[in-house]
Amino acid sequence: MIERIFQDLDECILHTFVNDVPYDGMEYVEFIVSDDMHTYRSMIRPCAKELFQYYNNVVGKDNVYILTTATREYAEALNRLGEFGLDVDHIFTREDIQEYSVCARSEFAHIDDKKPLAIAGPNNVLIDNLPSYLNKEKMSMMGITKENYHQTPEYYGSNLNERYFMEDIKEFIKARQ
């Protein structure tokens, strides 16, 4: 049974251009992150809002999260502009991965300094476009194994695989209920 669903952002449910314009005719949202003053233009999967609503229906809004290696300000802007509907405390970013993942290391943090994430557990799932071996930090933070990790097709602005994308995720979720 699934307790919590964690969804990645970049190249999974959106694709962002930095200081560049997306392909002709593509819809996008535009914003500036105050830390770096770059202009971000993000194309969001047309089914992204529907996807988060599906997650809410399956596990309840209180158990749906974003987990991204992006910065907090970037992720919060996309949550707002994409109308995903998550509370800001349901957005985990690179800072959180550094704090809570026992796999994440830096010259300033040691494994003994890592504290477990209170909501980590083996019944969480992560939906991401990267192979699981490239996401050990995220998986460690959430307390899951690769059985509860789902790799989706990458998204670079093409809407050709939208139906397959949703069906694929729903199949993965149903297999774990």
N, C-alpha and C positions, 0 to 999 in steps of 0.2 A: 504494500500500500504506500502510495506517495504521500509524504508529509509536506514537502515544499518544492516549488519549481523555481529554478534559477535560469534566466535567459540572458545570453550574451547579446551585445549590440552590433559592433562593427563587422561587416561582411557576413552577418547572419540575418539581421532584420533591417539593416540599413547600410548604406555606403556613403562615405563622406569625401568630398573634395576640399582640400585646403588651399585657399587663395586661388582657386580655379573654378571654372563654370562647368557643371555637368553637361552631358550630351544634349544636343538640340532636342527640344520637345519634352525633355524629362522634367517632371515636377520635383521640386525640392524645397526644403526649409533652409533659411539662412540665419546665421547668428554669429556673434563674436564672443570669444572667451576672453574675459578681462585679463587673465594672467599672461596671455601671449599675444593678444590683439590680432590674431589671424582671423580671416573670414572663413567660416565653415559653411558649406552647402551640402546638406545631407538628403539623399534620396531614400525614402522610407518605403519598405515593402507595403504594397496596398493592403495586404491582409494583417498588418502588424497590430492594429487596434483589435481586430477580430481574434487574433491569437491570444492577446492578453485577456480578453473577455472569456475565451475558452478556458484558459488557465484558472481564472477566477471561479468559473463554474465548477471546475474539477476539484480544486483544493481550497477555495475561498480566497478572497482578496488579501487576507492577512498572511497568506502563505505563498505569495508570488513576489519574486525579486528579480532585479537586474544584477548581473555579475559581470563586470567588464574591467579590462585593464586600462581603460581610458580614465581621464581625470574626473573628479566629482562634478565640477562645473559643467563640463561637456556632457556627461551622462544626464545630469539634471535638466539641462536645456533640451536635450532630445526627448526625454520623458515628457516634458511639458509640451514641446512643439509637435511631437508625434501623438500626443493625447493618449499615452499608454495608461495613465491613471494610477501610477504607483506613488505611494507616499515617499518622501525623500529618505526616510529611514529604511526603505526597502531597496535602496540602490547601493550596491557594494562596488567599490572602485579599486584602482591600483593601491591606494593607501591602505585600504582594508585588507587586501591580499597580503601586503607586506606585514601587516600587524597580526593576522590570524593564521596564515599558512605556515605549517612547519617545514614546508619545502622551500619557501621563499627565504633567501639569505642575502644579507648585505654586510658590508664591513662594520655597520653599526648595530646590527641585531644578530643574536645568536639563537639557536634552537631553544635553549633554555628560557629565553626571554619571550617566546611565543605563548600566547594564551589562547585557549580554544574558543571558537565562536560558539556562543550559547545555543544557536539554532543548528549547529552542525549535527549530522546524523546520517546513517546508512540509507534511510528512506527518502533522502533528497534526490532530485534529479537536476542535471545541467544540460541545457540545449545550447550547442555551440557549433561553429563551422570548422573549428580546428580539430585535428585528430587528438584523441585523449592523451597520448604521450607528450603532446605539447602544452597540455593544461594541467600538469601535476599540481601546480600551486593552487589553482582554483579547486580541484578535486580534494586536495588536502584540507583546504579551508572549510569545505562543505562536509567533509567526512564521508565521501562516497568512493566507490570503486568504479571501474569502467563499465560495469553492468548497468549502472544508473547514469551513464553519460551517453548523450546522443549527438552524433555529428550530422549536421544538416548540410545541404548544398550551399555553397557560397553565394552571396548576393552582391552584384555589382551594378544594379539598376535595371536589369532585364526582368520583366514580369512573366516570362514564358513558363516558368516552373511553379507559379503560385499555387495552383491546385495540388500538385504533387507535394509541395512544401508542407502545406497544412495537413494533408492526408498522412504523410510520413510521420509528422510529430504526433498526431492523434493516435496512430497505430502504436508508436513507442509508449505513449502515456497509458493507453488502454492495457497494454501488456503488463503494466506494473500496478494496476489497480486491484 
